[in-house]
């Protein structure tokens, strides 16, 4: 077996293990902190929380059933590797939630539950993003939305969906505090993801120095849906002209972008910097 093939298999195994680990951490947050206190993290988990308390349906099973249409829609739209990892992540999360749900909750204090639940949700989600995977739900929805309409403001749509689902939790479970504490959990989850995955900023600028700049730019455009800008420069050490690529990417794009760059040119020189704000097509428009 070639070294390259061994490396690919090793990476695939690590990504699957990362997917399972991320799902397990999220399940701890849900089953031992959020769910016992009727708190919601939005998305499909929020809908499953409602069915859990009103219809007595195990949360993991509800999430699995709700995810089925999304997976059917995405079979031909997302990459095979991402699809397989997402299936593994979704099944793992559903399994872990229903198993951990049998354990005694770690706290009955809603404030502590939203704090620690939000932190663990953020850690688990960050791990999934690192290995370019998901557990279905709004993560999968965001990928589908980007495929159908690359310029769509997915973050804003998901945020609105989360608000609507948390509002439904308050209405059906008849507790205003549920919404207030759930909002805190969702906010903390987002901040933890930002810190662990890409620092405190939402957007990164990637500078790429490579002899295969045009190929890299094309692959990023086709697979990530992000444009790149070529800046002509000169390597003073080698005294040769260089084409430097500049690309602005979001949190969910970073891991896949780096993967593409290194796949094409392992010797490429890559600089990733924080970007305070990005205005324009595919980002914030003002």
NORNORFEN-V530755 format. One line per field, one symbol per residue. ss: DSSP state (2 for helix, 1 for strand, 0 for the rest). phi: phi as a letter, one per 30 degrees, with the letter a starting at -180 (. if undefined). Layout:
BEGIN
ss: ???
phi: ???
END
This chain:
BEGIN
ss: 0022222222222222222222222222222222222000002222222222222000222222222222222200000222222222222222222222000000000222222222222222222222000000222222222222000002222222222222222222200222222222222222222222220000111111100022222222222000001111111000011111111111222222222222220000111111100010000100
phi: .ddddddddddddddddddddddddddddddcbdedcidbciidddddddddddcicedededddddeeddddcecccdeddddddddddddddddddddddddedacddddddddddddddddddddddchbaciidddddddddddbecddeedddddddddddddedddchbdeeddddddddddedddedddcbidcdbbcccbcadcedddddddddccicdbcccdbbdddchbdbcccbbcbcedceedddddedddbdcdcbbcbdbdabckeibdcb
END
